[in-house]
Amino acid sequence: MRMSKYITLLFSSWCFISQPIYAKSETDNLFVNDPPALEEVNEQISTLTTALETVIKDKVPPALMKQAKAIVVANAKKGGFVIAIQAGKGFMVVRDGQQWSNPALITVSAASLGFQAGVEAKTVVLVFTQREAAEKVLQGNLKLGAGLNLAVGPLATEVGTNTVFDKEVYTYSDGVGLFAGLSLEGSSLTIDPLPNEGLYGKKVNVAEIFSGKVTTTAVAVKNLQQLLHEKSL
């Protein structure tokens, strides 16, 4: 019995003074303080732009695109019956006249997009008909569906010449099946500092991005702006 207690005490002491074998490898990537490379952000924007182009072409009515004042594109991820937004995988652009701004990389925070069996969503697209509403959401002053009229966007094939777009936000996705956009209610959008720093080469804020005070050499940004300009005329 004494020997057993002695061994236990010795082992406990050794564990106390010894460094955890896997501590470093497990925590190395928990806190990332460096912005991603421009090429990495460029690729992210390019991928999202390709998905956005598909959604606009197949689903968004041209009449709605003409009224669009801001657009959000974000990746979505399916886990079982729950569609969850991936944080840090999206951007917002706003419109001033016929000109579209540079993108602000954002985080979309939502526990889930609801229980939607049979839905395979890859990208979520939000079309805002009011720029002020989009900016208030991004500034944290509003949440989607809380003070905003949020609705599943009508398909291009369903829209007639007399259709009135009286909601502030319309939701779409490139998934198959019904996309219950109303389950986005309560979600929030926030600026994602590091990807924006990687894109613009320095720390920036939303006002600087949307006003054009900062620029980027990313080819994907030019392609995005050209796409939106063509589709919103």
Protein Blocks (a to p, Z undefined) as FASTA:
>chain_A
ZZmmmmmmmmmmmmmmpccfklmmmmmmmpccbdcdfklmmmmmmmmmmmmmmmmmmmmc
fklmmmpcbdcddddddehjaccddehiacddddehjaccdddddddddfbgcjaehiac
fbdcdddfbfklmmmmmnopacehihpacdddddfklpcfklccfbfbdcddfbecjddf
klmgoiacdddfklmmmmnopacdfklmmnopaccfbfklmmmmmmmmmmmZZ
